[in-house]
């Protein structure tokens, strides 16, 4: 596999226009007066090392990003204007194009849209790890013709996550949660080849419990995945740790704690305290931990304890800790622990796909860029 071209591999950028694919898909808040406010500018600040490096060397930086899901047509709710205002404060002189997804050509990698994007550009930098698993026009199109490089954020994400695949400090433990087994089957299979233990919580644990023959009541379950979970449990050479108790609601809507056998009318919504303590012990004894997906419905304070305990263990362990973006990163931030782990990925889906496959469309595009073989 060719090496990923870095910023230093670009031709001189002084006086040049450089298109930088950023991930400015920030959370927005719309008030009753129609004003829009960015509630967390982390993704904008995360791109600053790359933007600054280019500007200090005389480049005009033109950023491009998606925001929300406008479905291929202009939508004022997803205008880049509030992002543009914040970028102007943090990186004066950096330009920002309108929302890439206002054009249907972005998601279909349309050649005409790629041509418009790169018109007048002298080089391209991809710093949007959160979009690197998408074969979209702004991700895979520019490197076909422009000298291209990975930005600082993208390069760091790739280094950390490929390091987990290739040379983790052992024991290596993966903690997976979230709603659906089907979303994570590929990564579970891949991780079982490299981890020393797998810990499973969240809504997806109930399909595994059902595969063991446990009654799960009215809990979330994917019946079509039960056989797959049964196969994984039977064939895995590595231990797969499932919850030993469950927090949820009983038939009257009251919070209740159960073992792993739930009554027909009960609904599991979090791992129980015994499971949380057991999972925390596994994390504390690890050499490397990768965590993706909450342990329960942490948005509801009644069912946040499992996720909070896992997050605290991630903060307390001496292990090298990586959190795979998405809801896990949101939970860490909510509990005030985001600075207590070694690496918080900016891409939930991208981090899982890179761990599973070892490559992403955006990375392959960069390695095939005109300057990559120089």
VENWOHU-V847844 format. One record per pair of residues at least 12 apart in sequence whose ideal C-beta (glycine too) atoms are under 10 Angstrom apart, sorted by the first residue. I is the first residue (numbers start at 1). J is the second residue. Records with the same first field share a line. If there is no record, write none. Layout:
BEGIN
I=J, J
END
This chain:
BEGIN
1=358, 359, 363, 364, 367
2=364, 366, 367, 368, 369, 372, 373
3=366, 367, 372, 373
4=126, 148, 149, 150, 154, 155, 158, 159, 162, 363, 364, 366, 367, 369, 372
5=125, 126, 143, 147, 148, 149, 150, 155, 366, 367, 368, 369, 370, 371, 372, 373, 374
6=125, 149, 150, 151, 152, 154, 155, 366
7=49, 50, 53, 54, 57, 123, 125, 127, 149, 150, 151, 152, 155
8=53, 149
9=147, 148, 149, 150, 366, 369, 371, 372, 374
10=54, 57, 59, 122, 123, 124, 125, 146, 147, 148, 149, 369, 371
11=122, 123, 147, 370, 371, 374
12=57, 58, 59, 122, 123
13=53, 54, 55, 56, 57, 58, 59, 60, 61, 122, 123, 125, 147, 149
14=57, 58, 59
15=57, 58, 59, 60, 122
16=54, 57, 58, 59, 60, 121, 122, 123, 147
17=59, 60, 61, 62, 95, 118, 119, 120, 121, 122, 123
18=50, 51, 54, 55, 57, 59, 60, 61, 62, 63, 121, 122, 123, 124, 125, 146, 147, 148, 149
19=61, 62, 63, 64, 95, 97, 117, 118, 119, 120, 121, 122, 123, 124, 125, 126, 138, 142, 146, 148
20=47, 50, 51, 54, 59, 61, 62, 63, 64, 65, 94, 95, 96, 121, 123, 124, 125, 126, 127, 128, 149, 151
21=47, 63, 64, 65, 66, 100, 117, 124, 125, 126, 127, 128, 131, 132, 136, 137, 138, 139, 141, 142, 143, 148, 151, 154, 362
22=43, 44, 46, 47, 50, 51, 61, 63, 64, 65, 66, 83, 87, 94, 96, 125, 126, 127, 128, 130, 131, 138, 151, 153
23=43, 44, 46, 47, 65, 66, 67, 126, 127, 128, 129, 130, 131, 132, 153, 154, 346, 347, 350
24=38, 41, 43, 44, 46, 47, 63, 64, 65, 66, 67, 80, 82, 83, 84, 86, 87, 96, 99, 128, 130
25=43, 65, 66, 67, 68, 69, 78, 83, 99, 101, 128, 130, 131, 346
26=38, 39, 40, 41, 42, 43, 44, 65, 67, 68, 82, 83, 86
27=39, 40, 41, 42, 43, 68, 330
28=40, 67, 68, 77, 78, 79, 82, 83
29=82
30=77
34=76
35=82
36=76, 77, 78, 79, 81, 82, 83, 85
37=82, 86
38=82, 83, 85, 86
40=330, 333
41=82, 83, 86, 87, 89, 90
42=329, 333, 338, 344, 346
43=65, 83, 128, 130, 153, 346
44=63, 65, 83, 86, 87, 89, 90, 91, 96
45=86, 90, 91
46=127, 128, 129, 130, 151, 152, 153, 156, 344, 346
47=61, 63, 65, 87, 90, 91, 94, 125, 127, 128, 151, 152, 153, 154, 346
48=87, 90, 91, 94, 127, 152, 153
49=127, 151, 152, 153, 156
50=63, 91, 125, 126, 127, 149, 150, 151, 152, 153, 154, 155
51=63, 87, 90, 91, 93, 94, 125, 127, 151, 152
52=90, 91, 94, 152
53=125, 151, 152
54=91, 94, 123, 125, 149, 151
55=91, 92, 93, 94
59=93, 94, 122, 123, 125
60=93, 94, 95, 120, 121, 122
61=87, 91, 93, 94, 95, 96, 125
62=94, 95, 96, 97, 117, 120, 121, 124
63=80, 83, 84, 87, 91, 94, 95, 96, 97, 125, 127, 128
64=80, 95, 96, 97, 98, 99, 100, 106, 117, 121, 124, 128, 137, 138, 142
65=80, 83, 87, 96, 97, 98, 99, 100, 101, 127, 128, 130, 131, 138
66=78, 80, 99, 100, 101, 102, 106, 107, 128, 130, 131, 134, 136, 138
67=79, 80, 82, 83, 98, 99, 100, 101, 102
68=99, 101
69=101, 107
70=99, 100, 101, 102, 103, 106
71=101, 102, 104, 107
72=101, 102, 103, 104, 105, 106, 107, 108
73=101, 102, 103, 104
74=98, 99, 101, 102, 103
75=99, 101, 102
78=98, 99, 101, 102
79=98, 99, 102
80=96, 97, 98, 99, 100, 102
81=96, 98, 99
83=96, 99
84=96, 97, 98
97=116, 117, 138
100=113, 117, 131, 136, 137, 138, 139
101=136, 138
103=116, 117, 137, 138
104=137
105=117, 136, 137, 138, 141
106=134, 136, 137, 138, 139, 141
107=134, 135, 136, 137, 138
108=135, 136, 137
109=134, 135, 136, 137, 138, 139, 140, 141, 361
110=136, 137, 141
111=137, 141, 144
112=137
113=136, 137, 138, 141
114=136, 137, 138, 140, 141, 142, 144, 145
115=137, 141, 145
116=137
117=137, 138, 141, 142, 146
118=137, 138, 141, 142, 143, 144, 145, 146
121=142, 145, 146
122=146, 147
123=142, 146, 147, 148, 149, 369, 371
124=138, 141, 142, 143, 144, 145, 146, 147, 148, 149, 365, 366, 369
125=142, 146, 147, 148, 149, 150, 151, 152, 154, 366
126=138, 139, 140, 142, 143, 148, 149, 150, 151, 153, 154, 155, 362, 363, 365, 366, 369
127=149, 150, 151, 152, 153, 154, 155, 157, 346
128=151, 153, 154, 346, 347, 350, 362
129=150, 151, 153, 154, 155, 156, 157, 158, 161, 325, 345, 346, 347, 350, 351, 354, 360, 362, 363
130=153, 154, 157, 325, 326, 345, 346, 347, 348, 349, 350, 351
131=154, 346, 347, 349, 350, 360, 361, 362
132=150, 154, 157, 158, 346, 347, 349, 350, 351, 353, 354, 359, 360, 361, 362, 363, 364, 365, 366
133=347, 348, 349, 350, 351, 352, 353, 354, 356, 357, 359, 360, 361, 362, 363
134=349, 350, 353, 360, 361, 362
135=360, 361, 362, 364, 365
136=361, 362
138=362
139=360, 361, 362, 363, 365, 366
140=360, 361, 362, 364, 365, 366, 368
141=365
142=365, 366, 369
143=362, 364, 365, 366, 367, 368, 369, 370, 371, 372
144=365, 368, 369, 370
145=369, 370
146=369, 370, 371
147=369, 370, 371, 372, 374
148=365, 366, 367, 368, 369, 370, 371, 372
149=366, 369, 371, 372
150=362, 363, 366, 367
153=346, 347
154=346, 347, 350, 360, 362, 363, 366
155=363, 366
156=343, 345, 346
157=322, 325, 343, 345, 346, 347, 350, 351, 354, 360, 363
158=350, 354, 359, 360, 362, 363, 366
159=343
160=290, 320, 322, 342, 343, 345, 351, 354
161=290, 322, 324, 343, 345, 347, 350, 351, 352, 353, 354, 355, 358, 360
162=354, 355, 358, 359, 363
163=288, 320, 322, 343
164=191, 194, 195, 288, 289, 290, 320, 322, 324, 343, 351, 354, 355
165=190, 191, 193, 194, 354, 355, 356, 357, 358
166=194, 358
167=194, 288
168=194, 195, 196, 286, 287, 288, 289, 290, 319, 320, 322
169=286, 287, 288, 289, 318, 319, 320
170=194, 195, 196, 286, 287, 288, 319
171=195, 196, 197, 282, 285, 286, 287, 288, 289, 319
172=191, 194, 195, 196, 197, 238, 286, 287, 288, 289, 290, 319, 320
173=191, 195, 196, 197, 198, 199, 238, 239, 241, 279, 282, 283, 284, 285, 286, 287, 288, 289, 290, 291, 317, 319
174=187, 188, 190, 191, 192, 194, 195, 196, 197, 198, 199, 200, 238, 286, 288, 289, 290, 291, 292, 322, 324, 355
175=195, 197, 198, 199, 200, 201, 202, 241, 279, 282, 283, 286, 289, 290, 291, 292, 293, 295, 310, 313, 314, 323, 324, 328
176=188, 191, 198, 199, 200, 201, 202, 204, 205, 240, 290, 291, 292, 293, 295, 324, 328, 352
177=199, 200, 201, 202, 203, 204, 205, 271, 279, 291, 292, 293, 294, 295, 296, 298, 306, 307, 310, 327, 328, 331
178=200, 201, 202, 203, 204, 205, 292, 293, 294, 295, 326, 327, 328, 348, 352
179=202, 203, 204, 206, 220, 222, 293, 294, 297, 327
180=202, 203, 204, 207, 220, 222, 225, 293
181=200, 202, 203, 204, 205, 206, 207, 208, 211, 220, 221, 222, 224, 225, 226, 228, 229, 232
182=204, 207, 222, 224, 225, 228
183=204, 222, 293, 349, 352
184=200, 202, 204, 292, 293, 352, 356
185=204, 225, 228, 229, 232, 356
186=352, 353, 355, 356, 357
187=290, 292, 324, 351, 352, 353, 354, 355, 356, 357
188=200, 204, 228, 229, 232, 236, 240, 352, 356
189=228, 232, 236, 356
190=352, 353, 355, 356, 357, 358
191=238, 290, 292, 352, 355, 356
192=232, 235, 236, 237, 238, 240
193=237, 238
194=238, 288, 290, 355
195=238, 239, 240, 286, 288, 289, 290
196=238, 239, 282, 286, 287, 288
197=236, 238, 239, 240, 241, 282, 285, 286
198=232, 236, 238, 239, 240, 241, 242, 282
199=239, 240, 241, 242, 243, 271, 275, 278, 279, 282, 283, 286, 289, 291, 295, 310
200=229, 232, 240, 241, 242, 243, 271, 279, 293, 295
201=241, 242, 243, 246, 270, 271, 275, 276, 279, 293, 294, 295, 296, 306, 307, 310
202=220, 243, 269, 270, 271, 292, 293, 294, 295, 296, 297, 298, 306, 307, 327, 328
203=219, 220, 221, 222, 268, 269, 270, 293, 294, 295, 296, 297
204=220, 221, 222, 225, 229, 293
205=219, 220, 221, 229, 241, 242, 243, 246, 260, 268, 271, 275, 295, 296
206=218, 219, 220, 221, 222, 229, 242, 243, 246, 260, 262, 267, 268
207=219, 220, 221, 222, 223, 224, 225, 226, 228, 229, 230
208=221, 225, 226, 228, 229, 230, 232, 233, 240, 242, 243
209=221, 226, 229, 242, 243, 246, 260, 261, 262, 268
210=222, 223, 225, 226, 229, 230
211=225, 226, 227, 228, 229, 230, 231, 232, 233, 234, 242
212=226, 229, 230, 233, 242, 260
213=226, 230, 261
214=242, 246, 259, 260, 261, 262
215=258, 260, 261, 262, 263, 264, 266
216=246, 248, 258, 260, 261, 262, 264, 266, 267, 268
217=246, 248, 249, 250, 251, 258, 261, 262, 263, 264, 265, 266, 267, 268
218=248, 249, 251, 262, 263, 264, 265, 266, 267, 268
219=246, 248, 262, 266, 267, 268, 269
220=267, 268, 269, 297
221=268
229=242
239=282
241=275, 278, 279, 282
242=260, 271, 275
243=258, 259, 260, 268, 270, 271, 272, 274, 275, 276, 278, 279, 295, 296, 306
244=259, 260, 271, 272, 274, 275, 277, 278, 279
245=257, 258, 259, 260, 268, 270, 271, 272, 273, 274, 275, 276, 277, 278, 306
246=258, 259, 260, 261, 262, 266, 267, 268, 269, 270, 271, 272, 274, 275, 296, 306
247=268, 269, 270, 271, 272, 273, 275, 276, 295, 296, 297, 302, 303, 304, 305, 306
248=262, 263, 266, 267, 268, 269, 270, 272, 296, 297, 302, 303
249=265, 266, 267, 268, 269, 302, 303
250=262, 263, 265, 266, 267
251=263, 264, 265, 266, 267
252=265
253=267
255=269, 270, 300, 302, 303
256=268, 272
257=270, 272, 273, 274
258=272
259=272, 274
260=272, 275
268=296, 297, 303
269=296, 297, 298, 300, 302, 303, 306
270=294, 295, 296, 297, 298, 300, 302, 303, 304, 305, 306, 307, 308
271=294, 295, 296, 303, 305, 306, 307, 309, 310
272=296, 305, 306
273=305, 306, 309
275=295, 306, 309, 310
276=295, 296, 305, 306, 307, 308, 309, 310, 312, 313
277=309, 313
278=309
279=291, 295, 306, 309, 310, 313
280=306, 309, 310, 311, 312, 313, 314, 316, 317
281=313
282=310, 313, 317
283=309, 310, 311, 312, 313, 314, 315, 316, 317, 319, 321
284=313, 314, 316, 317, 318, 319
285=317, 318, 319
286=313, 314, 317, 318, 319, 320, 321
287=317, 318, 319, 320
288=317, 319, 320, 321, 322, 342
289=310, 313, 314, 317, 319, 320, 321, 322, 323, 341, 342
290=319, 320, 321, 322, 323, 324, 328, 343, 345, 351, 352, 355
291=307, 310, 311, 313, 314, 321, 322, 323, 324, 328, 329, 331, 332, 341, 344
292=322, 323, 324, 325, 326, 327, 328, 329, 345, 348, 349, 351, 352, 355
293=307, 310, 324, 326, 327, 328, 331, 348, 352
294=306, 307, 308, 310, 311, 326, 327, 328, 330, 331
295=307, 308, 309, 310, 311, 328, 331
296=308, 310
298=310, 311, 327, 328, 330, 331, 334, 335
299=327, 330, 331, 334
304=331, 334, 335
307=327, 328, 331, 332, 334, 335
308=331, 332, 334, 335, 337
310=328, 331, 332
311=323, 328, 331, 332, 333, 334, 335, 336, 337, 338, 340, 341
312=332, 335, 337, 340
314=328, 332, 335, 337, 340, 341, 342
315=332, 335, 336, 337, 338, 339, 340, 341
316=337, 340
317=340, 341
319=341, 342
320=341, 342, 343
321=340, 341, 342, 343, 344
322=341, 342, 343, 344, 345, 351, 355
323=337, 338, 341, 342, 343, 344, 345, 348, 351
324=343, 344, 345, 347, 348, 349, 350, 351, 352, 354, 355
325=344, 345, 346, 347, 348, 349, 350, 351, 352
326=345, 346, 347, 348, 349, 351, 352
327=348
328=341, 344, 345, 348, 351
329=341, 344, 345, 346, 347, 348, 351
330=348
332=344
347=360
350=362, 363
END
